[in-house]
């Protein structure tokens, strides 16, 4: 695939009759979004089907595990 990521995602979802679009967000921040735009925002606003946005798991895993297992879990990611 070539082109802008959000357009490719939207075209594929429409052509393939996708029921749910799952997309990851890494939080580029205001400066990056202002310069380059946000693919996640564009997919959310223009998608022909529902969109599930996920965030990285590292902070959640660190909170859920005892301190002695956090380093092991981080190495496995």
C-alpha distances in whole Angstrom, upper triangle without the diagonal:
4,7,9,9,12,10,7,10,12,11,10,13,15,14,15,18,17,21,20,17,18,17,19,20,22,24,23,26,27,27,23,23,25,23,19,19,19,15,18,20,18,17,20,22,19,18,20,21,22,21,22,22,23,24,25,28,30,32,33,33,36,38,38,39,43,43,43,40,38,37,37,34,32,32,30,28
4,7,8,11,10,8,11,13,12,12,15,17,16,17,20,20,23,22,19,20,18,19,21,22,23,22,25,26,25,21,21,23,20,17,17,17,15,17,20,17,17,20,21,19,19,20,22,24,22,23,23,24,25,26,29,31,33,34,35,37,39,39,41,44,44,44,42,39,38,38,35,33,33,32,29
4,6,9,7,7,10,12,11,12,15,16,16,18,20,20,23,22,19,19,17,19,19,21,22,20,23,23,22,19,18,19,17,14,14,15,12,15,17,14,14,18,19,17,17,19,21,23,21,22,22,23,24,25,29,30,32,34,35,37,38,39,41,44,44,45,42,39,39,39,36,34,34,33,30
4,6,5,6,9,10,11,12,14,16,17,18,20,19,22,20,17,17,15,16,16,18,18,17,19,20,19,16,14,16,14,11,11,11,9,12,13,11,11,15,15,14,15,17,19,20,18,20,19,20,21,23,26,28,30,31,32,34,36,37,39,42,42,43,40,37,37,37,34,32,33,32,28
4,6,5,6,9,10,11,12,14,15,16,18,16,19,17,13,14,11,13,13,15,16,15,18,19,19,15,14,17,15,12,11,10,7,9,12,10,9,13,14,13,13,16,17,18,15,17,15,17,18,19,23,25,27,28,29,31,32,33,35,38,38,40,37,34,34,34,31,29,30,29,25
4,5,5,6,9,10,11,12,14,15,16,15,17,15,12,12,10,12,13,15,16,15,18,18,19,16,14,16,16,12,10,9,5,7,9,6,6,10,11,9,9,12,14,15,12,14,14,16,18,20,23,25,27,27,29,31,32,33,35,39,39,40,37,35,35,35,32,30,31,30,26
4,5,5,6,8,10,11,12,14,15,15,17,16,13,15,13,16,16,19,20,19,21,21,22,19,16,18,18,14,12,12,9,11,12,9,8,12,12,9,10,12,14,16,15,17,17,19,21,23,26,29,30,31,33,35,36,37,39,42,42,44,41,38,38,38,35,34,35,33,30
4,6,5,6,8,10,11,12,14,13,16,15,12,14,13,15,17,19,21,20,23,23,24,20,19,21,20,16,15,14,10,12,14,11,10,14,15,12,11,13,15,16,15,17,17,19,21,23,26,28,30,30,32,34,36,36,38,41,42,43,40,37,37,37,34,32,33,31,28
4,6,5,6,9,10,11,12,10,13,12,9,10,10,12,14,17,19,19,21,23,23,20,18,21,20,17,15,13,9,10,12,10,8,11,13,10,9,11,12,13,11,13,14,16,18,20,23,26,27,27,29,31,33,33,35,39,39,40,37,35,35,35,31,30,31,29,26
4,6,5,6,9,10,10,10,12,11,9,12,12,15,16,19,20,21,23,23,24,22,19,21,21,18,16,14,10,11,12,9,7,10,10,8,6,8,9,12,11,14,15,17,20,22,25,28,30,29,31,34,35,35,37,41,42,43,40,37,38,38,34,33,34,32,29
4,5,5,6,8,10,10,13,14,12,15,15,18,20,22,24,24,26,26,27,24,22,24,24,20,18,17,13,14,16,13,10,14,14,11,9,9,12,14,14,17,18,21,23,25,28,31,33,33,34,37,38,38,40,44,44,46,42,40,41,40,37,36,36,34,31
4,5,5,6,8,8,12,12,10,13,13,17,19,22,24,24,27,28,29,25,23,26,25,22,20,18,14,15,17,14,12,15,16,13,11,10,12,14,14,16,17,20,22,24,27,30,31,31,32,35,36,36,38,42,43,44,40,38,39,38,35,34,34,32,29
4,6,5,6,5,8,8,7,11,12,16,18,21,23,24,26,27,29,26,23,26,26,22,20,18,14,14,16,14,10,12,14,11,8,7,8,10,11,13,15,18,21,23,25,29,30,30,31,34,35,34,37,40,41,43,39,37,38,37,34,33,34,32,29
4,6,5,7,9,11,11,14,15,19,21,24,26,26,29,29,31,28,25,27,27,24,22,20,16,16,17,15,12,14,14,11,8,6,8,12,13,16,18,21,24,27,29,32,34,33,34,37,38,38,40,44,45,46,43,41,42,41,38,37,38,36,32
4,6,8,11,13,13,16,18,21,24,27,28,29,31,32,33,30,28,30,29,26,24,22,19,19,20,18,15,17,18,14,12,10,12,15,16,19,21,23,27,29,31,34,36,35,36,39,40,40,42,46,47,48,44,42,43,42,39,38,39,36,33
4,5,9,11,11,14,16,20,23,26,28,29,31,33,34,31,28,31,31,27,25,23,19,19,21,19,16,18,19,16,13,11,11,14,15,17,20,22,25,27,29,32,34,33,34,37,38,38,39,43,45,45,42,40,41,40,36,36,37,34,31
4,6,9,10,14,16,20,23,26,28,29,31,32,34,31,29,31,32,28,26,23,20,19,20,18,15,16,17,14,11,9,9,12,13,16,19,21,25,27,29,32,34,33,34,37,38,37,39,43,44,46,42,40,41,40,37,37,38,35,32
4,6,7,10,13,17,20,23,25,26,29,30,32,29,27,29,30,26,24,21,18,17,18,17,13,14,16,14,10,8,7,9,10,12,15,18,21,23,25,28,30,29,30,33,34,33,35,39,41,42,38,37,38,37,33,33,34,31,29
4,7,10,13,17,20,23,25,27,29,30,32,30,27,30,31,28,25,22,19,17,18,18,14,14,16,14,11,9,6,7,9,11,14,17,20,23,24,28,29,27,29,32,32,31,34,38,39,41,37,36,37,36,33,33,34,31,29
4,6,10,13,16,20,21,23,25,27,29,27,24,27,28,25,22,19,16,14,16,15,12,11,14,13,9,9,6,5,6,7,11,13,17,19,21,24,25,24,25,29,29,28,31,34,36,38,34,32,34,33,29,29,31,28,25
4,6,10,13,16,18,20,22,24,26,23,21,24,25,22,19,16,13,11,13,13,9,9,12,12,8,9,7,6,5,6,8,11,14,17,19,22,24,23,24,27,28,27,30,34,35,36,33,31,32,31,28,27,29,27,23
4,7,10,13,16,18,20,22,24,22,20,23,24,21,19,15,12,10,13,13,10,10,14,14,11,13,10,9,6,5,6,7,11,13,15,18,20,19,20,23,24,24,26,30,31,32,29,27,28,28,24,23,25,23,20
4,7,10,12,14,17,19,21,18,16,20,21,18,16,12,9,7,10,12,9,10,13,14,12,14,13,11,7,6,5,6,9,11,14,17,18,18,20,22,23,23,26,29,30,32,28,26,27,27,23,22,24,22,18
4,7,9,12,14,17,19,16,15,19,20,17,15,12,10,8,11,13,11,12,15,16,15,18,16,14,10,8,6,5,6,8,11,13,15,15,17,19,20,21,23,26,27,28,26,23,24,24,20,19,21,19,16
4,6,8,11,13,15,13,12,16,17,15,13,9,9,7,10,12,11,11,15,16,16,19,18,16,12,10,6,6,5,8,11,13,14,15,17,19,20,21,23,26,27,28,26,23,24,24,21,19,21,21,17
4,6,9,12,14,12,12,15,16,14,13,11,11,10,12,15,15,15,18,20,19,23,22,19,16,14,10,9,6,7,11,12,12,14,16,17,19,20,22,25,25,27,24,21,21,23,20,17,19,19,15
4,5,9,11,9,9,13,14,13,12,9,11,10,11,14,15,15,17,20,20,23,23,20,17,15,11,11,8,10,13,14,14,15,18,19,19,22,24,26,26,28,26,23,23,25,22,20,22,22,19
4,7,8,6,7,10,11,10,10,8,11,11,12,14,16,16,18,20,21,24,24,22,19,18,14,14,12,12,16,16,17,19,21,21,23,25,27,29,28,31,29,25,25,27,24,22,24,24,20
4,6,6,6,9,10,11,10,10,13,12,12,15,17,17,18,21,22,26,26,24,20,20,16,16,14,15,18,18,18,20,23,23,23,26,28,30,29,32,30,27,27,29,27,24,26,27,23
4,6,5,6,9,10,9,10,13,13,12,15,18,17,18,21,22,26,26,25,22,21,18,19,17,18,22,22,21,23,26,26,27,29,31,34,33,35,34,30,31,33,30,27,30,31,27
4,5,5,6,9,10,11,14,15,15,17,19,20,20,22,24,28,29,27,24,24,21,21,19,20,24,24,23,26,28,28,29,32,33,36,34,37,35,32,32,34,32,28,31,31,28
4,5,5,6,7,8,11,13,13,14,17,18,19,21,22,26,26,25,22,22,19,19,17,18,22,22,22,25,27,27,28,31,32,35,34,36,34,31,30,32,30,27,29,29,26
4,5,5,4,5,9,10,10,11,14,15,15,17,19,23,23,22,19,20,17,18,17,18,22,23,23,25,27,28,29,31,33,36,35,37,35,32,32,34,31,28,30,30,27
4,6,6,8,12,13,12,13,16,17,17,19,21,25,26,25,22,23,20,21,20,22,26,26,26,28,31,31,32,34,36,39,38,40,39,35,35,37,34,32,34,34,30
4,6,9,12,15,14,14,17,19,19,20,22,26,27,27,24,24,22,23,22,23,27,27,27,30,32,32,33,36,38,40,39,41,39,36,36,37,35,32,33,34,30
4,7,9,12,12,12,14,16,16,17,19,23,24,24,21,22,19,20,20,21,25,26,26,28,30,31,32,34,36,39,38,40,38,35,34,36,33,30,32,32,28
4,6,9,8,8,11,13,13,14,16,20,21,21,18,19,16,18,18,20,24,25,25,27,29,30,31,33,35,38,38,40,38,34,35,36,33,30,32,32,28
4,5,5,6,9,10,11,12,14,18,18,17,15,15,13,15,15,17,20,22,22,24,26,27,28,30,32,35,35,37,35,31,32,33,30,28,30,29,25
4,5,5,6,9,10,11,11,15,16,15,12,13,11,13,14,16,20,22,23,24,26,28,29,30,32,35,35,37,35,32,32,33,30,27,29,28,24
4,5,5,6,9,10,10,14,14,13,9,10,8,10,12,14,18,20,21,21,24,25,26,27,30,33,33,35,33,30,30,31,28,26,28,27,23
4,6,5,6,9,10,14,14,13,10,12,10,13,14,17,20,23,23,23,26,28,28,29,32,35,35,38,35,32,33,34,31,29,31,30,26
4,5,5,6,8,12,13,13,11,13,12,15,17,20,23,25,26,26,29,31,31,32,35,38,39,41,38,35,36,36,33,31,33,32,28
4,6,5,5,9,10,10,8,10,10,13,16,18,22,24,25,25,27,30,30,31,33,37,37,39,37,34,35,35,32,30,32,30,27
4,6,6,9,9,8,6,9,9,12,15,18,21,24,24,24,26,29,29,29,32,36,37,39,36,33,35,35,31,30,32,31,27
4,6,9,10,10,9,12,12,16,18,22,25,27,27,27,30,32,32,33,36,39,40,42,40,37,38,39,35,34,36,35,31
4,7,9,10,10,13,14,18,20,23,26,29,30,29,32,34,34,35,38,41,42,44,41,39,40,40,36,35,37,36,32
4,5,7,7,11,12,16,19,22,25,28,29,28,30,33,33,33,36,40,41,43,40,37,38,38,35,34,35,34,30
4,7,9,13,15,19,22,25,27,31,31,30,33,35,35,35,38,42,43,45,42,39,41,40,37,36,38,36,32
4,7,10,13,16,20,23,25,28,29,28,30,33,33,32,35,39,40,42,39,37,38,38,34,34,36,33,30
4,7,10,13,17,20,22,25,26,24,27,30,29,29,32,36,37,39,36,34,36,35,32,31,33,31,28
4,6,10,13,16,18,22,22,21,24,26,26,26,29,33,34,36,33,31,32,32,28,28,30,28,25
4,7,10,13,15,19,19,18,20,23,23,23,25,29,30,32,29,27,29,29,25,24,27,25,22
4,7,10,13,16,16,16,18,21,21,21,24,27,28,30,27,25,26,27,23,22,25,23,19
4,7,9,12,13,12,14,17,17,18,20,24,25,27,24,21,23,23,19,18,21,19,16
4,6,9,10,10,12,14,15,16,18,21,22,24,21,18,20,21,17,16,19,18,14
4,6,7,8,10,12,13,14,16,19,19,21,18,15,16,17,14,12,15,14,11
4,6,5,6,9,10,11,12,16,16,18,15,12,14,14,11,10,13,12,9
4,6,5,6,9,10,11,14,14,15,13,10,11,12,9,7,11,11,8
4,6,5,6,9,10,13,13,15,14,10,12,14,11,10,14,14,12
4,5,5,6,9,12,13,15,13,11,13,14,11,11,15,14,12
4,5,5,6,10,11,13,10,8,10,11,8,8,12,11,10
4,6,6,8,8,10,9,6,9,10,8,8,12,12,12
4,6,8,9,12,11,9,12,14,11,12,15,16,15
4,7,9,12,10,9,13,13,11,12,16,15,15
4,6,8,6,6,10,10,8,11,14,13,14
4,6,6,7,10,11,10,12,15,15,16
4,5,5,8,10,10,11,14,15,16
4,6,7,8,10,11,13,14,16
4,6,5,6,9,10,11,13
4,5,5,6,9,10,11
4,5,5,6,9,10
4,5,5,6,9
4,5,5,7
4,5,5
4,6
4
